[in-house]
Amino acid sequence: MLITQARVNGLVAVLLLAVAPDAAWAGSGGVITAPAPGVKATSGLQMTVDTIWVDGTGYRPVRVDISTSPPVPATAERSFLIEVTPRGWRGRNQNTSISQYVDLPQGGTSVSVTLAVPQEEPWIGLDIVVSEDGFVLDDLSLSNGFQGGNPNTWNEMLPAILFIDSDALTLAQRQPRVLPMGGALRGPVPINFNSGNLPDIHQLVIALGYYPADVSVPLDTIALVNLVNQIPQIDILPPQDLPERWLELSSVDVIFISLADLQLMRASNPRQWKSLRAWLATGPTLCVYGVGDRFEQLEEVERLLDLSPMAARAGDSSQFRNWNVPSASLYGQELHWAGNRAQAGQIIYGPTGSMMLQDQPAEPAPPPKPPSSPPLLWRDADLGQVVAIAAEQPFPGDSWQWQWLFSTLDVPRTNWSVRHGVSRTQDNGEYWNFLIPGVGMAPVTTFRVLITLFVVLIGPVNYFALRRWKRLYLLLITVPAGAALVTLGLFAHALLSDGLGVRARVRSFTQLDQATGRAVSFSRQTYYAGLAPSRGLTYPSDTAVYPIEDFVTNYNGQHQRTQQLDWRDHEQRLTRGYLSSRVMAQFMVVRSREQTQAELRVIAAQPPSTSPRVENLLGSEIHRLLLVDENGQTFWAEEIPRGAIAELQPTTLSVAYAKLRPVFAENMPQFPEGFDPNAVAYGPRYYMNSGSMWQGGMPTAQATSVLERKLQECLMPINGRHAPRSYVALVESSPDAPLGYAKAREQASFHVVAGSW
């Protein structure tokens, strides 16, 4: 019998999977069980903590199941406080703890809860403390390690990708295999599982810059497990196992799903569908395939995602329902991150944890001619984008096809750090251009006045006065007393000028779809507290909060903070380490929700007037308003009080922009006077003690963020004009960008609302 190299490689993959105790289906993380082997069970409970998920910056779902052991109904209600502390490669997450209460009802045998845990680097373990009535349950509290993400593949430039497929293994089918440490990882694959209908993704991962061990092996169950297991940024899940909160999808940049599974998900898994839809609204990318050879199912895609039909553009036909067609000039174009990944062959870790260095592929052949008809279309969806792929089964396709897809997509919508304008692995040089004016600054002028008075009074005046009174020995008292008075004066000035309250500076963009009630907002928030509030900062549970740091922590622990995040009563409390007294704290805050009460009610013109009226129900005073009605006519208004009705005045876009631009210019973030950003040394993080750089090296800029791009679009729309039935309002405060401290006094804030009705 002829034994080919492909057969040998396939046999090796099977053997590796069979003998590896830590072979995971996908993603990174592990399943921890308690009580651990050898630990005496004293609480009458057992617990499973599942951390397997896609590696990426954002909130990561940690699923905790607590059940009675033996499984008998609880005789009384029991309340547990679960506190988890991730351990990262460099110890970065070691001082960030997340806690949540969970109740086991009387008569119940089990309870489950999912904690949304911020992640910014690969995890290698988890510390868990479970308490009941203030007492620690020792048998359920442990420190555990598991197969974490690989720092060599943690790269801010690469997208984190999730495939949703109803044929994928459910979480229940991914039976855990116990490890000696008390942890476990998913596997083995059920023997009757058939992955023949799952997407063959090997060509896609090659296009992204990964070089798997052997793409010639058919993508059967074992090969698929082996391939996906090597890439922590990729996972495959069925619709029912998606998180029920969009926050837990926030680490994912791109999702692929078939039209059939999208229909199934909306009909059978409405909570997961709502989570997916809220995630899409915040700026990432959703790819839907199987839309029909001629895209005849585009209307169905719009219906499933609650998208309004695209407005026709000048010179365009109504073909493809006005969706965008990819440019043929982008076909065969190398992806912007490819050079970063292919320097000397990609390092990939196999299922046994052994390192496999893949040779760099040979120089690729010239790309073939692009297809005569477009294989994909795309359009905006709130702040995100939707891609419609014609093919019923586009996988495996070829690398040219997938490179064309990712070259066509908007880069910020496929990259977390570019989308947010914030890096959690590099320093953020623009931190200093968004300070609260005058707050926390050294009182230079006051100091000069006081020190001058001190020198004059405590010196010659004090000396001659005491000599005249023949009391020169009192110099031993008057000099230190004068110094104390000056010091107290400086302290009192700082206290009175900065106060004991909380000040905030907020720059926000809010998009309202009044037809569906959906709202999404991005806001950059800076806080300064004379005396930090005891409860810290509090945000709704549908809000993602990302700290912005000037200098990130390096491997030796500098700038490291002890932080505590508590999930309670549908809100998250940043109670410790996020806001300190008399220290600036800055955040990027993203909120997405299905329904909002804020709106600008448009009242049709009543003869003889030809101008419409508006009722301000945005919950804030409107300073400037630009509105385009259903006929494309432009109107303007200024200073509309909250709840008031005002009549609009006809204008043109050029006149309206001339009035808006100075306001935008006055509110642009600027570095403090005398500050030289080039004098501050910024650079990429380092992990562990190896001195190796985190891959990426791409400096972040607020200009690429959704926030700044959308603000810019208010003045210069992509299509050169505003869509009918839309408006842009400059308001006193945002209707949907929550503050972490409700009583904070805003200063130098800037809020823009863009809406449609």
Summary of the structure (lengths in Angstrom):
residues: 757
radius of gyration: 29.5
end to end distance: 69.9
largest distance: 118.0
contacts: 2452
relative contact order: 0.11
helix: 25%
strand: 29%
